Amino acid sequence: MKVEVARNAGFCFGVTKAVQTAYGHTGESHVHTLGPLIHNEEVIKDLKDKGIDIVEEDKIEELTDKDTVIIRSHGVAKSVYDRLEKTGAKVLDSTCPFVLKIHRIVREASAAGKVVLIIGNEGHAEVEGIKGWCSGEYHVIGSIEAAEAFEYAESDKEICVVSQTTFNYKT
């Protein structure tokens, strides 16, 4: 049997950027990823073996100006950037450009008084980050059934719809 690997197999370019950023800082001290860099245990273990560990959001305040923190491609809420800034830690932002665009869209839509609908998985890191850029009303819709059942009574408000970039509506 012949097995061919697709030309586009592997990580998306956003994850590739995050992984390259992390590997570019191996050997340095006090380098962390904010949460698991990617959903790949082999890469996470290899980075740990090379001295890059994971710091969770609830430990941000323990960081100092001696630390370097890599933000993963899923992105984070604005409040997380604010908390990181207060620590003095160096931040390497590896948020996917597509995700950054969604953050900008929902930030601007919220500021304009629009209601934001986020199509995605509640609790997923990317969705949590998107929610964190909304300053006003938002709703997360995670299934076809939820979309069909969604009703919005305030017809005078405009709605902005965005989607988690990695969303699979069948799950």
Helices and strands as residue ranges (DSSP letters): H 13-23, E 31-34, H 41-49, E 53-55, G 57-62, E 68-71, H 78-87, E 90-93, H 97-111, E 115-119, H 125-131, E 138-141, H 144-149, E 159-163
